[in-house]
Amino acid sequence: MSKRSVVILLIIIVLVIGGVLAFYFFGGRKAEALPAAPQMRTTTAEERTYTRVIDISGYVEPYDEEELKFRSTGAVTGVYVDEGDSVRKGDLLASIDNTKQTASLQQIRNEIEQAELSGSQRELELLRLREISAEADLEYTSLRATFDGEVASVDVSVEDYFEAGDSVMTIVDRSKLKATVEIDEIDMPYVYEGQKAFLVFEAYPQMTVEAVVDYIPMLGRYTDQGIGVVDAELLIENPPEGIIPGFTFEGTLEAESETTMLLIPYSAVERGWGGSRSVTVLEDDGSTRRVDVRIEYLGEGLAEVLEGDIKPGDKIVMRSRN
């Protein structure tokens, strides 16, 4: 065999071996599937119309209540009311021996009479100040009602000895009732003074009692559960007979007119610098755009879009969970 024939034969052998190897690697083996491009998770901005209802609960208290105390020390000389009696503001309820205070006041008045005849103007002015103080000391021996109401309890008897500051009796005003209810910070934009509330008491489940929001404090508070709340006060102007302080209730604040909101999942909102918020909108052509938004979290994973270039039906890209 000539040298040329050997070379040709070697070339043919190389080509055959190359073909076999190529078939093994590219034809004889199944092609491995390439990983599919991750699909973009989206949701849709929805417009919903609904009526907001704010649930409340609590218990009622007297409109006014005060624990009355003597402001003087001594033996009790009179108790003029019993539990359950109605009283008017200024009524005398009980008294302490005032012999010492009366004598002191009379002594000062005698000195004033003498000073008016022969004393100096400065001495007279000082005596007048002492008279005012003595009159207050005498008044402190009398216990009087500070508002119209009823005597809820009496803890004093004639000849008892009381120190200044000791509790004597309690009076209440039940002509109206009040209640403090906890309002979540999310609901506070929809609560206002004068707003109606409808209460159902456990003792009278068949009856609905109307109340109004009477007071909203300027400051809220932070609960142990990490929630901001405001303690608003309700007022029941004419409580039905049988509803007494201490009774518990559940109810709702008066629903507003229908409200239309643009809602998106809160998980689609991205936080930026300085507390800014944004979402990514998927366009029909597959492109995306970033939209700055102002939102309000509504709970249960939903947020209302208050400001931002988003329309109902827009596709919102969900944030990656990585």
Contacts in CASP RR format, 6 or more apart in sequence:
PFRMAT RR
TARGET T0000
AUTHOR 0000-0000-0000
METHOD contacts of the structure
MODEL  1
MSKRSVVILLIIIVLVIGGVLAFYFFGGRKAEALPAAPQMRTTTAEERTY
TRVIDISGYVEPYDEEELKFRSTGAVTGVYVDEGDSVRKGDLLASIDNTK
QTASLQQIRNEIEQAELSGSQRELELLRLREISAEADLEYTSLRATFDGE
VASVDVSVEDYFEAGDSVMTIVDRSKLKATVEIDEIDMPYVYEGQKAFLV
FEAYPQMTVEAVVDYIPMLGRYTDQGIGVVDAELLIENPPEGIIPGFTFE
GTLEAESETTMLLIPYSAVERGWGGSRSVTVLEDDGSTRRVDVRIEYLGE
GLAEVLEGDIKPGDKIVMRSRN
1 9 0 8 1.000
40 282 0 8 1.000
40 317 0 8 1.000
41 317 0 8 1.000
41 318 0 8 1.000
42 282 0 8 1.000
42 315 0 8 1.000
42 316 0 8 1.000
42 317 0 8 1.000
42 318 0 8 1.000
43 264 0 8 1.000
43 265 0 8 1.000
43 268 0 8 1.000
43 315 0 8 1.000
43 316 0 8 1.000
43 318 0 8 1.000
44 313 0 8 1.000
44 314 0 8 1.000
44 315 0 8 1.000
44 316 0 8 1.000
45 262 0 8 1.000
45 263 0 8 1.000
45 264 0 8 1.000
45 305 0 8 1.000
45 310 0 8 1.000
45 311 0 8 1.000
45 312 0 8 1.000
45 313 0 8 1.000
45 314 0 8 1.000
45 316 0 8 1.000
46 262 0 8 1.000
46 263 0 8 1.000
46 264 0 8 1.000
46 312 0 8 1.000
46 313 0 8 1.000
47 260 0 8 1.000
47 261 0 8 1.000
47 262 0 8 1.000
47 263 0 8 1.000
47 312 0 8 1.000
48 260 0 8 1.000
48 261 0 8 1.000
48 263 0 8 1.000
49 258 0 8 1.000
49 259 0 8 1.000
49 260 0 8 1.000
49 261 0 8 1.000
50 258 0 8 1.000
50 259 0 8 1.000
50 261 0 8 1.000
51 255 0 8 1.000
51 256 0 8 1.000
51 257 0 8 1.000
51 258 0 8 1.000
51 259 0 8 1.000
52 187 0 8 1.000
52 190 0 8 1.000
52 255 0 8 1.000
52 256 0 8 1.000
52 259 0 8 1.000
53 252 0 8 1.000
53 253 0 8 1.000
53 255 0 8 1.000
54 183 0 8 1.000
54 187 0 8 1.000
54 190 0 8 1.000
54 191 0 8 1.000
54 252 0 8 1.000
54 253 0 8 1.000
55 250 0 8 1.000
55 251 0 8 1.000
55 252 0 8 1.000
56 181 0 8 1.000
56 182 0 8 1.000
56 183 0 8 1.000
56 197 0 8 1.000
56 199 0 8 1.000
56 234 0 8 1.000
56 250 0 8 1.000
56 251 0 8 1.000
56 252 0 8 1.000
56 253 0 8 1.000
57 181 0 8 1.000
57 248 0 8 1.000
57 249 0 8 1.000
57 250 0 8 1.000
57 251 0 8 1.000
58 179 0 8 1.000
58 180 0 8 1.000
58 181 0 8 1.000
58 248 0 8 1.000
58 249 0 8 1.000
58 250 0 8 1.000
59 179 0 8 1.000
59 246 0 8 1.000
59 247 0 8 1.000
59 248 0 8 1.000
59 249 0 8 1.000
60 177 0 8 1.000
60 178 0 8 1.000
60 179 0 8 1.000
60 236 0 8 1.000
60 239 0 8 1.000
60 243 0 8 1.000
60 244 0 8 1.000
60 245 0 8 1.000
60 246 0 8 1.000
60 247 0 8 1.000
60 249 0 8 1.000
61 177 0 8 1.000
61 178 0 8 1.000
61 179 0 8 1.000
61 180 0 8 1.000
61 245 0 8 1.000
61 246 0 8 1.000
62 172 0 8 1.000
62 173 0 8 1.000
62 174 0 8 1.000
62 177 0 8 1.000
62 178 0 8 1.000
62 245 0 8 1.000
63 173 0 8 1.000
63 174 0 8 1.000
63 175 0 8 1.000
63 176 0 8 1.000
63 177 0 8 1.000
63 178 0 8 1.000
63 235 0 8 1.000
64 147 0 8 1.000
64 149 0 8 1.000
64 172 0 8 1.000
64 173 0 8 1.000
65 152 0 8 1.000
65 170 0 8 1.000
65 171 0 8 1.000
65 172 0 8 1.000
65 173 0 8 1.000
66 146 0 8 1.000
66 147 0 8 1.000
66 170 0 8 1.000
66 171 0 8 1.000
66 172 0 8 1.000
67 167 0 8 1.000
67 169 0 8 1.000
67 170 0 8 1.000
68 93 0 8 1.000
68 143 0 8 1.000
68 145 0 8 1.000
68 146 0 8 1.000
68 167 0 8 1.000
68 168 0 8 1.000
68 169 0 8 1.000
68 170 0 8 1.000
68 171 0 8 1.000
69 164 0 8 1.000
69 165 0 8 1.000
69 166 0 8 1.000
69 167 0 8 1.000
69 168 0 8 1.000
70 94 0 8 1.000
70 96 0 8 1.000
70 140 0 8 1.000
70 141 0 8 1.000
70 143 0 8 1.000
70 162 0 8 1.000
70 163 0 8 1.000
70 164 0 8 1.000
70 165 0 8 1.000
70 166 0 8 1.000
70 168 0 8 1.000
71 140 0 8 1.000
71 164 0 8 1.000
71 165 0 8 1.000
72 96 0 8 1.000
72 98 0 8 1.000
72 101 0 8 1.000
72 137 0 8 1.000
72 140 0 8 1.000
72 141 0 8 1.000
72 164 0 8 1.000
73 96 0 8 1.000
73 162 0 8 1.000
73 163 0 8 1.000
73 164 0 8 1.000
74 96 0 8 1.000
74 97 0 8 1.000
74 161 0 8 1.000
74 162 0 8 1.000
74 163 0 8 1.000
75 96 0 8 1.000
75 97 0 8 1.000
75 159 0 8 1.000
75 160 0 8 1.000
75 161 0 8 1.000
75 162 0 8 1.000
76 94 0 8 1.000
76 95 0 8 1.000
76 96 0 8 1.000
76 97 0 8 1.000
76 156 0 8 1.000
76 157 0 8 1.000
76 158 0 8 1.000
76 159 0 8 1.000
76 160 0 8 1.000
76 161 0 8 1.000
76 162 0 8 1.000
77 95 0 8 1.000
77 96 0 8 1.000
77 97 0 8 1.000
77 98 0 8 1.000
77 158 0 8 1.000
78 94 0 8 1.000
78 95 0 8 1.000
78 158 0 8 1.000
79 93 0 8 1.000
79 94 0 8 1.000
79 154 0 8 1.000
79 156 0 8 1.000
79 157 0 8 1.000
79 158 0 8 1.000
80 91 0 8 1.000
80 92 0 8 1.000
80 93 0 8 1.000
80 94 0 8 1.000
80 95 0 8 1.000
81 87 0 8 1.000
81 91 0 8 1.000
81 93 0 8 1.000
81 94 0 8 1.000
81 151 0 8 1.000
81 154 0 8 1.000
81 169 0 8 1.000
82 151 0 8 1.000
82 154 0 8 1.000
83 151 0 8 1.000
83 152 0 8 1.000
83 153 0 8 1.000
83 154 0 8 1.000
84 150 0 8 1.000
84 151 0 8 1.000
84 152 0 8 1.000
85 150 0 8 1.000
85 151 0 8 1.000
86 148 0 8 1.000
86 149 0 8 1.000
86 150 0 8 1.000
86 151 0 8 1.000
87 93 0 8 1.000
87 145 0 8 1.000
87 148 0 8 1.000
87 149 0 8 1.000
87 150 0 8 1.000
87 151 0 8 1.000
87 171 0 8 1.000
88 145 0 8 1.000
88 148 0 8 1.000
88 149 0 8 1.000
89 145 0 8 1.000
89 146 0 8 1.000
89 147 0 8 1.000
89 148 0 8 1.000
90 144 0 8 1.000
90 145 0 8 1.000
90 146 0 8 1.000
91 144 0 8 1.000
91 145 0 8 1.000
92 142 0 8 1.000
92 143 0 8 1.000
92 144 0 8 1.000
93 143 0 8 1.000
93 144 0 8 1.000
93 145 0 8 1.000
93 151 0 8 1.000
93 168 0 8 1.000
93 169 0 8 1.000
93 171 0 8 1.000
94 142 0 8 1.000
94 143 0 8 1.000
94 156 0 8 1.000
94 168 0 8 1.000
94 169 0 8 1.000
95 141 0 8 1.000
95 142 0 8 1.000
95 143 0 8 1.000
96 141 0 8 1.000
96 142 0 8 1.000
96 162 0 8 1.000
97 141 0 8 1.000
98 138 0 8 1.000
98 141 0 8 1.000
98 142 0 8 1.000
101 134 0 8 1.000
101 137 0 8 1.000
101 138 0 8 1.000
101 140 0 8 1.000
101 141 0 8 1.000
102 138 0 8 1.000
104 134 0 8 1.000
104 137 0 8 1.000
105 131 0 8 1.000
105 134 0 8 1.000
105 135 0 8 1.000
105 137 0 8 1.000
105 138 0 8 1.000
108 127 0 8 1.000
108 130 0 8 1.000
108 131 0 8 1.000
108 134 0 8 1.000
109 131 0 8 1.000
111 127 0 8 1.000
112 124 0 8 1.000
112 127 0 8 1.000
112 128 0 8 1.000
112 131 0 8 1.000
115 123 0 8 1.000
115 124 0 8 1.000
115 127 0 8 1.000
116 124 0 8 1.000
140 164 0 8 1.000
143 168 0 8 1.000
143 169 0 8 1.000
145 171 0 8 1.000
146 171 0 8 1.000
147 171 0 8 1.000
147 173 0 8 1.000
148 173 0 8 1.000
148 175 0 8 1.000
149 171 0 8 1.000
149 172 0 8 1.000
149 173 0 8 1.000
149 174 0 8 1.000
149 175 0 8 1.000
150 171 0 8 1.000
150 172 0 8 1.000
150 173 0 8 1.000
150 174 0 8 1.000
151 169 0 8 1.000
151 170 0 8 1.000
151 171 0 8 1.000
152 169 0 8 1.000
152 170 0 8 1.000
152 171 0 8 1.000
152 172 0 8 1.000
153 169 0 8 1.000
153 170 0 8 1.000
154 168 0 8 1.000
154 169 0 8 1.000
155 167 0 8 1.000
155 168 0 8 1.000
155 169 0 8 1.000
156 162 0 8 1.000
156 168 0 8 1.000
156 169 0 8 1.000
162 168 0 8 1.000
172 245 0 8 1.000
174 239 0 8 1.000
174 244 0 8 1.000
174 245 0 8 1.000
176 235 0 8 1.000
176 236 0 8 1.000
176 237 0 8 1.000
176 238 0 8 1.000
176 239 0 8 1.000
177 235 0 8 1.000
177 236 0 8 1.000
177 239 0 8 1.000
177 243 0 8 1.000
177 245 0 8 1.000
178 214 0 8 1.000
178 233 0 8 1.000
178 234 0 8 1.000
178 235 0 8 1.000
178 236 0 8 1.000
179 199 0 8 1.000
179 211 0 8 1.000
179 233 0 8 1.000
179 234 0 8 1.000
179 236 0 8 1.000
179 249 0 8 1.000
180 231 0 8 1.000
180 232 0 8 1.000
180 233 0 8 1.000
180 234 0 8 1.000
181 197 0 8 1.000
181 231 0 8 1.000
181 232 0 8 1.000
181 233 0 8 1.000
181 234 0 8 1.000
182 229 0 8 1.000
182 230 0 8 1.000
182 231 0 8 1.000
183 191 0 8 1.000
183 229 0 8 1.000
183 230 0 8 1.000
183 231 0 8 1.000
183 232 0 8 1.000
184 227 0 8 1.000
184 228 0 8 1.000
184 229 0 8 1.000
185 227 0 8 1.000
185 228 0 8 1.000
185 229 0 8 1.000
185 230 0 8 1.000
186 296 0 8 1.000
186 297 0 8 1.000
186 298 0 8 1.000
186 299 0 8 1.000
188 230 0 8 1.000
190 253 0 8 1.000
190 256 0 8 1.000
191 213 0 8 1.000
191 216 0 8 1.000
191 230 0 8 1.000
191 232 0 8 1.000
191 253 0 8 1.000
192 213 0 8 1.000
192 216 0 8 1.000
193 213 0 8 1.000
193 214 0 8 1.000
193 215 0 8 1.000
193 216 0 8 1.000
194 212 0 8 1.000
194 213 0 8 1.000
194 214 0 8 1.000
195 212 0 8 1.000
195 213 0 8 1.000
195 253 0 8 1.000
195 254 0 8 1.000
196 210 0 8 1.000
196 211 0 8 1.000
196 212 0 8 1.000
196 253 0 8 1.000
196 254 0 8 1.000
197 210 0 8 1.000
197 211 0 8 1.000
197 212 0 8 1.000
197 213 0 8 1.000
197 234 0 8 1.000
197 251 0 8 1.000
197 252 0 8 1.000
197 253 0 8 1.000
197 254 0 8 1.000
198 208 0 8 1.000
198 209 0 8 1.000
198 210 0 8 1.000
198 211 0 8 1.000
198 251 0 8 1.000
198 252 0 8 1.000
198 254 0 8 1.000
199 208 0 8 1.000
199 209 0 8 1.000
199 210 0 8 1.000
199 211 0 8 1.000
199 234 0 8 1.000
199 236 0 8 1.000
199 249 0 8 1.000
199 250 0 8 1.000
199 251 0 8 1.000
200 207 0 8 1.000
200 208 0 8 1.000
200 209 0 8 1.000
200 249 0 8 1.000
200 250 0 8 1.000
200 251 0 8 1.000
201 207 0 8 1.000
201 209 0 8 1.000
201 243 0 8 1.000
201 247 0 8 1.000
201 248 0 8 1.000
201 249 0 8 1.000
202 247 0 8 1.000
202 248 0 8 1.000
202 249 0 8 1.000
202 250 0 8 1.000
203 242 0 8 1.000
203 243 0 8 1.000
203 247 0 8 1.000
204 240 0 8 1.000
204 242 0 8 1.000
204 243 0 8 1.000
207 240 0 8 1.000
209 236 0 8 1.000
209 239 0 8 1.000
209 240 0 8 1.000
209 243 0 8 1.000
209 249 0 8 1.000
210 236 0 8 1.000
211 234 0 8 1.000
211 235 0 8 1.000
211 236 0 8 1.000
212 234 0 8 1.000
212 235 0 8 1.000
212 237 0 8 1.000
213 232 0 8 1.000
213 233 0 8 1.000
213 234 0 8 1.000
213 235 0 8 1.000
213 253 0 8 1.000
214 233 0 8 1.000
214 234 0 8 1.000
214 235 0 8 1.000
215 232 0 8 1.000
215 233 0 8 1.000
216 230 0 8 1.000
216 232 0 8 1.000
216 233 0 8 1.000
217 230 0 8 1.000
217 231 0 8 1.000
217 232 0 8 1.000
220 228 0 8 1.000
220 229 0 8 1.000
220 230 0 8 1.000
220 231 0 8 1.000
221 228 0 8 1.000
221 229 0 8 1.000
221 230 0 8 1.000
221 231 0 8 1.000
222 228 0 8 1.000
222 229 0 8 1.000
223 229 0 8 1.000
236 243 0 8 1.000
261 304 0 8 1.000
261 305 0 8 1.000
262 304 0 8 1.000
262 305 0 8 1.000
262 310 0 8 1.000
262 311 0 8 1.000
262 312 0 8 1.000
263 298 0 8 1.000
263 302 0 8 1.000
263 303 0 8 1.000
263 304 0 8 1.000
263 305 0 8 1.000
264 279 0 8 1.000
264 295 0 8 1.000
264 302 0 8 1.000
264 303 0 8 1.000
264 305 0 8 1.000
264 310 0 8 1.000
264 316 0 8 1.000
265 301 0 8 1.000
265 302 0 8 1.000
265 303 0 8 1.000
265 316 0 8 1.000
265 318 0 8 1.000
266 295 0 8 1.000
266 297 0 8 1.000
266 299 0 8 1.000
266 301 0 8 1.000
266 302 0 8 1.000
266 303 0 8 1.000
267 301 0 8 1.000
267 318 0 8 1.000
267 319 0 8 1.000
268 279 0 8 1.000
268 280 0 8 1.000
268 316 0 8 1.000
268 317 0 8 1.000
268 318 0 8 1.000
268 319 0 8 1.000
269 277 0 8 1.000
269 278 0 8 1.000
269 279 0 8 1.000
269 293 0 8 1.000
269 295 0 8 1.000
269 303 0 8 1.000
269 319 0 8 1.000
270 277 0 8 1.000
270 278 0 8 1.000
270 279 0 8 1.000
270 280 0 8 1.000
270 319 0 8 1.000
271 277 0 8 1.000
272 278 0 8 1.000
276 292 0 8 1.000
277 292 0 8 1.000
277 293 0 8 1.000
277 294 0 8 1.000
277 295 0 8 1.000
278 290 0 8 1.000
278 291 0 8 1.000
278 292 0 8 1.000
278 293 0 8 1.000
279 290 0 8 1.000
279 291 0 8 1.000
279 293 0 8 1.000
279 310 0 8 1.000
279 316 0 8 1.000
279 317 0 8 1.000
280 288 0 8 1.000
280 289 0 8 1.000
280 290 0 8 1.000
280 291 0 8 1.000
280 316 0 8 1.000
280 317 0 8 1.000
281 288 0 8 1.000
281 289 0 8 1.000
281 290 0 8 1.000
281 291 0 8 1.000
281 310 0 8 1.000
281 314 0 8 1.000
281 315 0 8 1.000
281 316 0 8 1.000
281 317 0 8 1.000
282 288 0 8 1.000
282 315 0 8 1.000
282 316 0 8 1.000
282 317 0 8 1.000
283 289 0 8 1.000
288 317 0 8 1.000
291 308 0 8 1.000
291 309 0 8 1.000
291 310 0 8 1.000
292 308 0 8 1.000
293 305 0 8 1.000
293 306 0 8 1.000
293 307 0 8 1.000
293 308 0 8 1.000
293 310 0 8 1.000
294 305 0 8 1.000
294 306 0 8 1.000
294 307 0 8 1.000
294 308 0 8 1.000
295 303 0 8 1.000
295 304 0 8 1.000
295 305 0 8 1.000
295 306 0 8 1.000
296 303 0 8 1.000
296 304 0 8 1.000
296 306 0 8 1.000
297 303 0 8 1.000
298 304 0 8 1.000
310 316 0 8 1.000
END
